[in-house]
Amino acid sequence: QVQLVESGGGLVQAGGSLRLSCAVSGRTFGSYAMGWFRQAPGKEREFVASITWSGDTTYYADSVKGRSTISRDNGKRTVDLQMTSLKHDDTAVYYCAAKFGLLTTNGPGVGFGSWGQGTQVTVSS
């Protein structure tokens, strides 16, 4: 089991950039694939990006592809999401999540069992 704490959210103007970070505690961080999800007001939570335990493979939702980069530092036990060219539609609570085992099992955006509390990102238009 891992515990996740997000940081880095805030208010940013459209076209701007933001870097979210997730601090992970727990003994087996290296056994987990990691991901970022978001939930906008009145909408269901959706997949944003995910990364394998080794960091060598990443996946992105079409809505953020080309504008976002997920990365991890297993030594520092962190997972980051760098977002650029932010749009109003990116406004949401962003959640860090962990998936034990292979990221690709049942798909790179499903099967995440551990979640952080979320961090609010607001993009002003």
N, C-alpha and C positions, 0 to 999 in steps of 0.2 A: 504494500500500500504506500502511496505517496501523497504528500500534501502540497498544494499548489497555491501560490500567492502572486497575483498579477499586480503590475504597476505600470505607470507611464501614460495612462489615459489623460484626457483633458479636452480643452476647447481649442480648436484649430480652424483657421480659415480654409475655405475651399482652395485646392491647389497646393496646400501645404503638406508637410510630412510629420510623421509621428512614429515613435519607436516604443512598442510595448514589450515588457519583459515579464517573464514568469520565473519565480524562484521555486525550486523543487526540493523538498526534503523527503527523506526516506532512504532506505538502505540500498535499493536496487534500481536507481535511476537509469542506469545503462540498459536495463531490460525493457524499458518502456519507449514506445513510439509516442510522439507528442503532437499536439495539434492546437489550433486556434479556431474558435467558433465565435459567432456573434448573434445577438438577438436585438432586433430593432423593435420599437414600440408597436404593439399590435401584430407582430409577426412571429413566426416560429424561429427557433434557433437554427442557424445554418452553418454549414462548414465553410471555413475560410482557407485554411492551409494545414498541412501536416508534414512531418518529417520522421524518417526512420531513426532507430536507436543510434545508428552509426553517424547519421547526418548526411549520408551520401545520396539520398533520394528524397525529393520533396514533391508535394502535390498542392495544387491551388484550385480554388473555385474560379470559374471563368470570370466572375465579377471582379476579381482582384488580380488576376494573372497579368503579369507585366508591370504591376504597380506595387507589388508586395514581395517581401523576401522573408522566409522563415529560416531561422538558424538555431543551433544549439551549441552549448559549451558543456560537455559532460564533466569536465574538471570543475567548473564553477557551478554546475547544476542549474543552469539557466536555459530558457528557451525564449528567443526574441522574435518579434514580428515587426519588421520595418515596413511602413506603408508610406507611399508617396502619391502625389497627384490626387490627394483626397477629395472626395465628392460628398455632397450632402447625403447621398444615399449610403455612405459609409457610417453614418451616425448609428451607434448601437452600443450595447454593453458587450464587451469582448471577454471571452472566457478561454482560459488555458485548460487543456485537458490531456490526460495520459491514457494510453492504451497498452496493456500488458501484452507482450509478444509481438508477432509480425504485424506491421502496419497494414499490409495488403490483405490480411485475413478478412473476408467479407467486404473489403473495400477500404480505401484510405481515409474515409470520412465517417466511418461507423465503428462501433465497438469500444468507445472510450468510456472508461468506468470511473475515472477520478476527475473531479472538476474543481476549479478555483471559484472564488466568489464573484469574479468579474470586475472589470474596470470600464468606466464610461468613456466613450469617445464621442465627441460632438463636433460636427463639421458645420461651420456657419457658411451660408451661401452668400 
